[in-house]
Amino acid sequence: MVAKINVGSSLYGVLAYNQKKMDELEADVLFANRMFESEDGRFSIRRCMESFEMYLPQDIRTEKPIIHISLNPHPDDKLSDAQLAEIAQSYMERLGYGNQPYIVYKHEDIDRHHIHIVSLRVDEQGRKLNDKFEYRRSKEITRALEKEYGLKPAEKTKEKELYQFNKMDYQAGDIKKQLSNTVKGIMSSYRFQSFGEFKTLLSLYNIHAEEVKGEVRGRAYHGIVYVATDDNGEKKGNPIKSSLIGKSVGVITLERKINQTAELWKAGNMRSSIKDSIQEVLINSTSIDQFKADLKEKGIDVVIRQNDDGRIYGITFIDHENRIAFNGSRLGKAFSANAFHERFQNNAEFDIEAGDSKMVNHKRVTETNESLNPSASDHQNQSDNKESLISDIFKILSNNHGYRDDYYYAGSGKRKIKKRRRFGRQD
């Protein structure tokens, strides 16, 4: 069982988050300690705010008096509501929050059930509770609870295993719930730098995403729709607007995720390790099928896009170990779609030297000294980017569905054309 502890200053924010889950029938209250119930027996935001504010002095000095905890059992652990409530009470008691007001929610918005706890980090006099070594103590408590309830030990289960997603099965029914669980899980746990990479990642789970943008009655709209597909990519059922699932899978969240990933990617640490893993497999691969199979053993999926003539025009890697999807060109020209086409379609040999790749016995050769000439390399990259951008713009213009590809989100795009200034009298 994995515990996650977050602290903050917005009481309304955490209560509204859990209330929204309840309104969407994806959560319910399991247990409450020193809290007021509403007249109908439910816990409204207003009543919860009143309960907590009774214990919050006006002159409180603690900047972040709110604590929000999630307890996440392994997906294979089957626990009743009564057991989850007992675990929550025992956890709060041992962590030092037994006498605090708190409320426990059970969430079912993803395949595994888990609980959220909202409480205060200060006592009735406004003094902060002892939080010394809180994370360490939390870990010791969850270990003890695992033994008491016969749960799978968190030490033997990597946290990433808590986020396992199944392919959409449109024949099983309840498409909205299936789709919602998967999209929410992927959005929260994976990284990507463009809408196209996000789309490719979703396609592994038989989900298609499409951007919609336009204007109706003078009002602009901008959103995303999701639709289930079969294994061949054929759409099944009606599209579902992101707004019907939640803000966590909407345009604003997506753009924020893209920007965060771009900053992380710039650091280069993750890129270097991933590149090494792919190069190692590439050296010994003689076919696309072998390349895919060997990478899959390393926890990396490859999605290769080809036209009717067999030309490779796109390649995306999904690294499940590092939880990131990225186009091959982000690792360098040697990992671009063109490079893989030459490698596997024209049987060009790859020679890995000094962490870079070059093709030999073919018209496209990257000389060894190119790495010593940054300006030449940059110029080539700019040319490749322009060609790719022109291709994407053509796709946008030829698509009647209003869809914009990677470059809309990646920030590449429109170049302002200056008007030529004319002098003198113009007829």
N, C-alpha and C positions, 0 to 999 in steps of 0.2 A: 504494500500500500504506500502510495506516494502522497506526502502532504506538501502543499504549497501555501506559503504565508505571504500576504500582501498587506501593507499598511497605507493609510491615506487620510485625507481630511474631509472627504465628501460622504457624509452619512446617507444623504438622499441618493447619491449616485449608485452605491452598492445595493441599496434597497430597491431602487428603480430597476436595476439590472435583473435582480431575481424576480421582481414582480412581473417584468415583461415575459420572463420564461413561464411564469404561472399563467399569464394571460394567453400565451400560445400553447397552453396545456403540455408544456415540456418540463414542468417542475411543480413541486408541491411542498408544503411545510410539514416536516416530520416531527419537530419538537421545538418547544420554546421554553426558555428559562427566565423568569422574572419579567415577563412581557404581558401587555394587555391584548386581549382578543377583541375583535369587532363584535358587534351585536349578533351578526350572523355566524359567529364562530370562526371567521376567517381573519387573517392578519393583513389588514390594509396598510399601505405605506403611511398613511396619516397616524394610525394607531401605533405602528412600530416607531415612528419618529417621536411620538409622545413618550413611549416607553423608554427609549434611549435618552431623550433629552432630560428626563427626570434625574439621570445620573451624571449629567454634564453641567458642571458649574459655569457661570457666566464668565468668570475670570480665568478660565483654563489656559494654561501656558503651552501645553503640549501641542505641537504643530500638526501631528498626525495621530489623532486619538482613535481612529477607526481601524479595526483589524478584520480582514476578510480571508478566510481559510478554506481551501478545498482539500478534501480527502478522497483519494482516487484508488480504489481497490483494483486489482488485476481483472481484466475482462472475464477470466475463468472463475473468479470468486463469485458465487451466487449467495447473496445476502438478502434477508427479508427486511422490510421497513423497520421492524422492531429491532433487529440486530444493528442496522445502520444508525438508528437513534441511540442505542446503547453505546456504540463505538464513539459517536460524537460526544456524548456526555462524559464518557471515560476520558477521552482525549482532552477535552476542555478542563476537566477537573485536575488532571495530572500536569497540564501546562500552566495551571495557576489561574484559570478563568472560571472556576466552578461557581463562584459567587457573583459573577458578572451577569448582566442581562445579555442574552444571546438568542439567536434564532437559527434553526437548522433547516436547510432546504435540500430536497432530493432532486437532482437534475437527471433528465432522461433525453436530453437534446442530442446525444451521440449514442452509439451502440452500447457503451458501458455505462452503468449507473454510477453516480458519484454524488458527494454531498458538499454543500457550501455552508459555511458558518459565518455569521456577521455578529460582531461584538465590539466592546469598547476596551481600550488599552489604559484607561484611567479609572481610578476609584471615585467615590462620591465626593471626595474632597479635591478632586482634580489632579491627584498625584498619579504619575505614571506607574503602572504595574511593573514588577521586575521582569525585564526582557533579556537579562543577561544569558548568553548562550542559548537563546530561544530556539534557533534552528537546530542546534545540536540536540537539545532536549526533545524537540519535536521528533527527530529521527529515532531517538531511543524509545519514545512512546509508541511510535508506529511499529517498531520492531516487536515490542512487547505485545501489542494488540494483535499482530500477525500470529504470534504463537498462541495466544489465548483463543483466537477464533479460527485457527487452522487455515490462515490465509497464505497465499503465495508470498514468499519473502521478497521485499523490494530490492534487496541487495543482489538477488539472482535474476532479477527482471529489469532490463534496461527500460528507462522511461519511455523510449520511443515505441516499445511494444504496446504501450497503452493506446497508441494511435494507429490502429490497423483498420484499414477501410476495405469494404467489400464492393465489388462491382455492382452497378445498378441492375436489378432484376425486375424489369417492368411487368413481367407476368405474375410476379408475387404480390402485386398490388401495393397500395399505400405509397405511391411514387413520391409524393411530396415529402414524406417523412424520410424515406431512404435518401432522396436527393439532398434534403436539408442537412441531415447528419453528416454526409460525406463532404459536401461543400464547406460547411462550417469547420469540420475537422482539418481539411486541407488548407483552408485559408489561415487557420490559426497556427498550424504546425509546419508548413512548408514555406520556402522563400522562392521568389522569382523576380525578374527585373522587367518584365513586359507582359502585356495582356496575352500575347501569343504563347509565351512560356506557361502561363497559367492555364490557358486553354488546352495545351498539349498535356499538361499534368492531369487535368480533369478527364481527358479522353481515355486515360488508363482505366478509369472506373466507369466508363460508358456514360459520361456526362458531357454535353456540349454547352459552351457558354458563348453568348453573343452580345456585343455592345449595341445599345439602341440610343439614338440621339436625334433630336429634331425639335420641332416647334408645333404646338397645337393652340389655336386661338390666341396667338401672341405670347404664349408662355413656353419657355424652353424646357426640355426634359432631357435627362441623361441618366441612363441606368444600364443594368445587365439583366438578361434573361437566361435561364438555365432550362435545359430539356434533356430527358433521358434518351439514350441511344441503345441499339443492339451492338453485338460484337463487330458488326461491319460498319458502324458509324451512322446507321440509318436512324433518324429521329423517331421516337415513339412517344405518343401522348402529347399533351399540350405544354407549351412553354410556361415556366413559372418565373414571375418577376422577382428580382432580388428583394424588393420591398416586402413581399409576402413571406420571405424567410427571415429577414432581419438586416439591420444596418451592418452587421459583422460580415456580410458577404456582398455589400454594395460597392459602388464606385469609389466613394471616399476612402473606405477601408482598403480597397485594392490599391489605390494610388499611394496611400501611406505605406503599405507593405512594399510596393515597388521601390519607393524612395529609400526605405530603410535597407533593403537588400542591396541596392546600388552602392550605398555607403559602405556596407560590410564587404562587398565584393572588391571595392577599391583597395581595401587593406591588403589583399593579396594572400593572406595566410591560407584561407580555405581553397582558393583557386589553385595554389601550388600543389597541395596534397591531392586534389581531385585530378589534376592534370597528370600527375605522376602515375596514378592508378590506371587511367585510361591509356596512357602511353605504354605501360607495361603489357596490357592486353593487346594493344594494337600491333606491337612488334611481332607477336606470334600468330596473328590472325591471317588466314588465307581467304576468308569469305565473310560476307556480312552476317550470315547466320552464326558462324563461329564467334565472330566479334560480339554479337548480341548475347549469345549463350555464356561466353566467358565473363562478360561484364555483369550479367545477371547474378552470377555466383558471387560477385563482389558487392551485390546490393545496388547495382546501377542499371536502370532500364534505358533503352535507346529507342527513340521514335524517329524513323527515317521517312521522309516524304519524297515521293517520286512521281514524275508525270507519266503520261501514257507511253512515252518512249523509253521509260526506264531511267530517265535522267534524275539524279538526286539533286533536289533543290532546297532541301532543308533537313537539319538534323538537330535533335534536342535530347539532352541527357537528363535523366531524373535520378539523382543520387539520394537513395532512401536512408543512407547512413547519416549524411549531413543535412538531409531534409531540404534539398534545393533542386530546382529545375532551371536549366540554362541551355541556350543555343550553343552549338559547338564553336561558333566563331568567337565566342567570348574567351575561349582559351587560346586563340591565335589562329592564323591562317591555315596552319597544318590540320586544324580540326573543323574547318568550315565545310559546308556542303560540297563545294567544288573539289576540295582536297579529297574527301571521301569518295566522290564519284571517280576521280582519277585513280584512286587507290584500289577500289574494288571492281569498277567497271572496265577500266583499261589496264588493270594488272600492273600499275606502276609500283615500284618498290619504295618502301619507306626506310629511311636511314635516320635513326634517332641519335642526334649528336648534341651534347651539351644542353640537354633539356629542350631541344627544339627539333623540328622535323623538316626533312626536305625530300622531294621526289627526284628520283633519278631515272634514266632511260625513258624520259618523256619530255615533251616540249616545255612543260612548266617546271622549272628548276629554281629552287631557292638557294642561292650561293651561300657558302659558309660565312663569307665576310659580310653578309647582309646585316647580321646582328651587330656588327661594328659600325654600321651606318644608319643611325636612328632616323635620319631625315628621309632616306629612301624607303625604309619600312613604313614610316608614318604616311608617306605619300601613297604607298600601295594600299594601306588600310583605308585611307580616305576615298580612294577610287572604288574599292570594294563596297564601302558603305554607300557611296552614291548610286552604284549599280543596284544594290539591294533596295535602297530607298525608292528609286524609280520603279522597280518591280512592284514594290508594295503599293505605291500610289496608283499604278495601273490596276492592281487588284481591287483597291477601294472604289475606283471609278467604275469598274466593270461589275461591281456587286450591287444588287438592288436591295439588299437587306440593311443598308446603313451601317455595315460593320467596318470598323477601323482596326488595322492590325497593329503589330508590335510598336511601330514608330509613334503612334498616337500617345502611348503611355511612356515610351522611353524618352520622349522629349526631343527626338530628332524631327526635323520636319521643315516647317515652312520658312523659306528664305524670302526676306522682303526684297522686292524688285524696285530699285530706285527709278523714278521718272527722270528722263533726260531733260535737262533744263534748256529752254530755247531763249535766245536773246533776239532783240529787235522786234520789229513789227511782224505779226503773223496774220496771213490772209485767211 
